[in-house]
Amino acid sequence: MNVLRILLLGADGFLGRQLKAALLAAGHEVVDAVHRPQHAGQIAVDFMRDHTAAVWLPRLAGIDVVINSVGLFRESAHASFDAIHIHAPTALYRACRDAGVQRVLLISALGAAPDADTRYWRSKAEGEAALRESGVGWNIVRPSLVYGDDGASTRLFATLAQSPLLALPAQCGKVQPIHVDDFAAGCAALLSRVEHANRVFDATGPIALAFADYLRLLGGTQRPVLRMPQTLCRVAARLAETLPGALLTRDSLTMLATGNTADGRDFAALLPHPLRDPAGFAGPAMQLRARLGIARGWLRAGLAFVWLATVVVSLWVYPVAASHQLLAACHIPPLLFEPMRIGSAGLDALFGVLTLCRPSRRLWQAQLLLIAGYSVLVAGFLPEFLIHPFGPLTKNAGLLAGLLALMATEEK
């Protein structure tokens, strides 16, 4: 077997991690190229800035093959499709030609085309064209929907699959999911086949499924489907685009409506075994993890409602004079009545928004300390709240328990 020294761009990403494992299992040497190096031997790259061949050339010394698995699903103020899918790769491929790299393998996307309906797909097609025209040996692999337990889209879909009701857009095309292990193994096998150089491969799973059927397979049970009007979905997507990292966008709705299928028999032929059936993708552990995600979602929604509802009640519903009386009972100086009333409402609003948009262990710790401190303070100065029939203070025990549960299940 010809052992290759491979520069793997995006080695710390979802696909990059699996590709690295498959390449090492095949006996190759892998050099990690990542945005933020964490370990010795990793090379720092920045696709937003590395737009000249001169920047890339020193990184290619002794490299036989380059795999570009860097991709961007949605643009932001700090990352653009043009920079990451076109400009940096174009400079990289020019440097690969000058450095004598044998081959470049580009992980593109199924649906990439110059006249595609989304900028994501069109930028992927421009990146493909840059590689073909670079003068270096190449392969392009276009994966369909890729399943992997640690994939962001997989976690989202598996969580949706555990919902009592599958609320889906009215327009959903078919998907042809491939397991990440099969995808990585196929890419690793492709590098040893010189006869397959300068070819495009569509990497798809063994069967095409309606999106609702794929979710049912992930969930392990039948769920009723509610078809949402496409206009309403686009409004929701526009709102979701304001949240960092949200996978629901207007482009993703378009891609879902278009579908994601192709004839992947040539890619499947690279593997020594049949492609995995989507029915066996999600095991009991993944389904339990998804149910936990649903439970965490309900907890976060409930907490956010408590914080934001408290803001409304504190500022606009509860009588100001009554609020002042409560503060006076806690021996707060009168000059601080309004600053504390308004300031505490502002803190509640901040906690509510962060609970929805930026959940974290530190946020849960801060909320727990505030609620615990508030409960002790009120119990000391207003003990009648401890025996109030509506339990305005004792119900905080439930909030504290919910926060402890979120802390215990927060992924690092």
C-alpha positions in Angstrom: 0.0 0.0 0.0 1.2 3.5 -0.9 1.4 5.5 2.4 0.4 9.1 1.8 1.2 12.2 3.9 -2.1 14.0 3.9 -2.9 17.6 4.9 -6.4 17.5 6.3 -8.1 20.9 6.3 -10.9 21.2 8.9 -9.5 18.2 10.8 -11.4 19.2 14.0 -14.8 19.4 12.3 -17.5 16.8 12.2 -16.5 15.3 8.9 -12.8 16.0 9.5 -12.6 14.0 12.6 -14.2 11.0 10.9 -12.0 11.4 7.9 -8.9 11.5 10.0 -9.9 8.2 11.8 -10.5 6.5 8.5 -7.2 7.7 7.0 -5.2 6.6 10.0 -6.9 3.2 9.9 -5.8 3.0 6.3 -2.2 3.6 7.3 -1.7 7.1 6.1 0.0 10.0 7.9 -2.3 12.9 8.7 -1.4 16.5 9.3 -4.1 18.4 11.0 -4.9 21.9 9.7 -7.4 23.7 11.9 -8.6 27.3 12.7 -7.5 27.2 16.3 -4.8 24.6 17.1 -5.2 22.8 20.4 -2.4 20.3 20.1 1.2 20.1 19.1 1.7 19.4 15.4 -1.5 21.1 14.3 -1.2 23.8 11.6 -3.2 27.0 12.0 -5.2 28.1 8.9 -7.7 30.9 8.5 -9.9 30.7 5.4 -11.1 34.3 5.9 -7.5 35.6 5.5 -5.3 33.0 3.7 -6.0 34.1 0.2 -2.6 34.0 -1.4 -0.6 31.0 -2.7 2.4 32.3 -0.8 0.7 31.8 2.5 -0.1 28.1 1.7 3.1 27.0 0.1 5.2 26.5 3.3 2.3 24.3 4.7 2.6 22.0 1.8 6.2 20.9 2.2 6.3 17.1 2.0 2.5 16.8 1.5 1.2 14.2 -1.0 -2.5 14.8 -0.8 -4.7 17.7 0.5 -8.2 17.1 1.7 -10.4 20.2 2.0 -13.3 19.5 4.3 -13.7 23.1 5.4 -17.2 24.4 4.8 -19.7 27.1 5.9 -23.4 26.4 6.1 -24.5 30.0 6.8 -22.8 33.3 6.6 -22.2 35.7 9.4 -20.4 39.0 10.1 -17.2 37.0 10.5 -17.4 34.4 7.8 -18.5 34.5 4.2 -19.2 31.9 1.5 -16.9 33.7 -1.0 -13.9 33.6 1.4 -14.3 30.1 2.7 -15.6 28.3 -0.4 -13.9 30.2 -3.2 -11.1 32.7 -2.3 -9.0 30.7 0.2 -9.4 27.4 -1.7 -8.4 29.0 -5.0 -5.2 30.2 -3.4 -4.7 26.8 -1.8 -5.1 24.9 -5.1 -2.7 27.2 -6.9 -0.1 26.5 -4.2 -0.8 22.7 -4.4 0.0 22.9 -8.1 3.3 24.8 -7.5 4.3 22.5 -4.6 3.7 19.3 -6.6 0.9 17.9 -4.5 -0.4 14.7 -6.2 -4.1 15.2 -5.6 -6.6 17.4 -3.8 -9.9 15.9 -2.5 -12.6 18.5 -2.0 -15.6 17.7 0.2 -18.3 19.7 -1.6 -22.1 19.3 -1.3 -24.8 17.5 -3.2 -26.8 20.1 -5.1 -23.8 22.3 -5.9 -24.4 23.9 -9.3 -23.8 27.3 -10.9 -27.5 27.9 -11.3 -28.6 26.4 -7.9 -31.3 28.1 -5.8 -29.1 29.0 -2.9 -25.9 31.0 -2.5 -24.5 28.1 -0.4 -24.8 25.7 -3.4 -23.6 28.3 -5.9 -20.5 29.1 -3.9 -19.8 25.4 -3.5 -20.0 25.1 -7.3 -17.6 28.0 -7.8 -15.1 26.3 -5.4 -15.4 23.1 -7.5 -14.7 25.0 -10.7 -11.6 26.6 -9.1 -10.2 23.1 -8.3 -10.9 21.7 -11.7 -9.1 24.6 -13.4 -6.2 24.7 -11.0 -3.9 22.3 -12.9 -3.6 19.9 -9.9 -5.0 16.3 -9.8 -8.3 16.4 -8.1 -11.4 14.6 -6.8 -14.7 16.1 -5.7 -17.0 14.2 -3.3 -20.5 15.6 -2.9 -22.1 14.1 0.2 -25.8 14.0 0.8 -27.2 14.4 4.3 -24.5 12.8 6.5 -25.6 11.0 9.7 -23.2 10.9 12.7 -24.0 10.8 16.4 -21.9 14.0 17.0 -23.1 15.9 13.9 -25.0 19.2 14.6 -27.7 18.4 12.0 -28.0 14.8 13.3 -28.6 16.0 16.8 -31.2 18.5 15.6 -33.1 15.9 13.5 -32.9 13.2 16.2 -34.3 15.7 18.7 -37.1 16.7 16.3 -37.8 13.0 15.8 -38.6 12.6 19.5 -41.3 15.4 19.5 -44.8 14.2 20.0 -45.7 15.9 16.7 -43.5 16.3 13.7 -44.1 19.9 12.6 -42.5 20.1 9.1 -42.7 22.6 6.2 -45.3 21.8 3.6 -42.6 21.5 1.0 -40.1 18.7 1.8 -38.1 16.9 -0.9 -36.6 13.4 -0.4 -33.3 12.8 1.3 -30.7 10.1 0.8 -28.7 10.0 4.1 -25.3 8.3 4.3 -23.6 7.2 7.5 -20.5 9.2 8.3 -18.5 6.0 8.7 -19.3 4.9 5.2 -18.6 8.4 3.9 -15.2 8.6 5.5 -14.2 5.0 4.5 -15.2 5.8 0.9 -13.1 8.9 0.8 -10.1 7.1 2.3 -10.5 4.3 -0.4 -10.7 6.9 -3.1 -7.2 8.2 -2.4 -5.7 4.8 -3.2 -7.4 4.6 -6.6 -5.3 6.5 -9.1 -7.7 5.5 -11.9 -10.4 7.6 -10.3 -8.5 10.8 -10.3 -10.2 13.9 -11.8 -13.7 12.6 -11.1 -16.8 13.8 -9.2 -18.5 11.3 -6.8 -22.0 11.7 -5.3 -21.9 10.2 -1.8 -25.4 9.1 -1.0 -27.0 6.5 1.1 -28.7 3.3 -0.2 -32.2 4.6 -0.3 -34.1 7.8 -0.8 -36.7 8.7 1.9 -39.3 11.3 2.5 -37.9 13.6 5.2 -40.7 12.7 7.6 -39.9 9.0 7.1 -36.2 9.7 7.9 -37.2 11.4 11.1 -39.4 8.5 12.1 -36.5 6.1 11.6 -34.3 8.3 13.8 -37.0 8.5 16.4 -37.7 4.8 16.4 -41.4 5.2 16.3 -44.3 6.6 14.2 -45.2 10.2 14.8 -48.0 12.2 13.4 -46.9 14.9 10.9 -48.2 18.5 10.9 -47.5 20.3 7.6 -46.8 24.0 8.2 -47.5 26.6 5.6 -44.3 27.5 3.7 -44.9 31.2 4.3 -45.1 30.7 8.0 -41.9 28.6 7.9 -40.0 31.4 6.0 -41.1 33.9 8.7 -39.8 31.5 11.4 -36.6 31.0 9.4 -36.0 34.8 9.1 -36.4 35.1 12.9 -34.1 32.1 13.5 -31.4 33.7 11.3 -30.9 36.3 14.1 -29.8 33.5 16.4 -26.1 32.5 16.2 -25.6 28.9 14.9 -29.2 28.3 14.0 -29.6 25.7 11.3 -33.0 26.9 10.3 -32.6 29.6 7.6 -34.4 30.6 4.4 -31.7 28.8 2.4 -32.0 25.6 4.4 -35.8 25.7 3.8 -35.1 26.0 0.1 -32.7 23.1 0.2 -35.1 21.0 2.2 -37.9 21.7 -0.4 -35.5 20.8 -3.3 -34.5 17.5 -1.8 -31.1 15.9 -1.6 -30.8 12.7 -3.7 -28.5 11.3 -6.5 -27.1 8.1 -7.9 -24.3 7.2 -5.5 -23.5 3.8 -6.9 -20.0 4.8 -8.0 -19.1 6.0 -4.5 -20.7 3.0 -2.9 -18.5 0.7 -5.1 -15.4 2.1 -3.3 -16.4 0.4 -0.1 -15.8 -3.3 0.6 -19.2 -3.7 2.3 -22.8 -2.5 1.6 -23.8 1.0 2.8 -25.5 1.1 6.1 -29.3 1.2 6.1 -30.8 4.4 7.6 -33.0 2.2 9.7 -30.0 1.3 11.8 -28.4 4.7 12.1 -29.8 5.8 15.5 -29.3 3.3 18.3 -30.9 3.4 21.8 -28.2 5.7 23.1 -28.8 8.3 20.4 -32.5 8.2 20.9 -32.1 8.6 24.7 -29.8 11.5 24.1 -32.4 13.1 21.8 -35.2 12.6 24.4 -32.9 14.3 26.9 -32.5 17.2 24.4 -36.3 17.5 24.2 -36.5 17.6 28.0 -33.8 20.2 28.2 -35.7 22.3 25.7 -38.9 22.2 27.7 -36.9 23.2 30.8 -35.2 26.1 29.1 -38.5 27.3 27.7 -40.1 27.2 31.1 -37.3 29.0 32.7 -37.2 31.7 30.0 -41.0 32.2 30.5 -40.5 32.7 34.2 -37.8 35.3 33.8 -39.5 37.2 31.0 -43.0 37.0 32.7 -41.4 38.4 35.9 -40.1 41.4 33.9 -43.6 42.2 32.6 -45.2 41.8 36.1 -42.5 43.8 37.8 -42.5 46.7 35.5 -46.1 47.0 34.2 -48.5 44.9 36.2 -47.7 44.8 39.9 -48.3 48.1 41.7 -45.2 50.2 42.2 -46.2 51.1 45.7 -46.6 47.5 46.7 -43.1 46.7 45.3 -41.7 49.5 47.4 -43.4 48.1 50.5 -41.7 44.7 49.9 -38.3 46.4 49.5 -38.9 48.4 52.7 -39.7 45.2 54.6 -36.2 43.9 53.5 -34.7 47.1 54.9 -33.7 48.5 51.5 -33.2 52.4 51.7 -36.0 54.3 49.8 -33.5 55.9 47.4 -32.8 52.4 46.1 -36.4 51.3 45.6 -36.7 52.3 41.9 -33.1 51.4 40.9 -33.6 48.0 42.4 -37.0 47.4 40.9 -35.9 48.4 37.4 -32.4 46.9 37.7 -33.8 43.5 38.9 -36.3 43.5 36.0 -33.4 44.2 33.6 -31.4 41.3 35.1 -34.5 39.0 34.7 -34.8 40.1 31.1 -31.1 39.3 30.4 -31.5 35.9 32.0 -34.6 35.2 29.9 -32.9 36.1 26.6 -29.7 34.2 27.5 -31.7 31.1 28.5 -33.2 31.0 25.0 -30.2 32.1 23.0 -27.0 31.4 24.9 -27.5 28.5 27.4 -24.4 27.5 29.3 -23.3 26.0 32.6 -22.2 29.4 33.9 -25.6 30.9 33.1 -27.3 28.1 35.1 -24.9 28.7 38.0 -25.7 32.4 38.0 -29.4 31.8 38.0 -29.2 29.2 40.7 -27.2 31.6 42.9 -29.7 34.5 42.3 -32.7 32.3 43.1 -31.1 30.7 46.1 -30.0 34.1 47.5 -33.3 35.7 46.8 -35.1 32.8 48.5 -33.0 33.1 51.6 -33.4 36.8 51.8 -37.2 36.8 51.4 -37.5 33.9 53.9 -35.6 35.9 56.4 -37.5 39.2 56.0 -40.9 38.0 54.7 -41.4 34.6 56.4 -45.1 34.7 55.7 -44.3 33.8 52.1 -43.0 30.5 53.3 -46.5 29.5 54.4 -48.5 31.3 51.7 -51.0 28.9 50.1 -49.9 29.7 46.6 -46.3 28.9 47.5 -44.6 31.9 45.9 -41.3 31.1 47.7 -41.4 27.3 48.1 -42.0 26.9 44.3 -38.4 28.1 43.9 -37.3 24.6 44.9 -38.6 23.4 41.5 -36.7 26.1 39.7 -33.5 25.2 41.6 -34.0 21.5 40.8 -34.5 22.4 37.1 -31.3 24.4 37.0 -29.4 21.6 38.7 -30.7 19.2 36.1 -29.6 21.6 33.3 -26.1 21.9 34.9 -25.8 18.1 35.2 -26.7 17.5 31.6 -24.9 20.4 30.0 -22.5 19.1 27.3 -18.9 20.4 27.6 
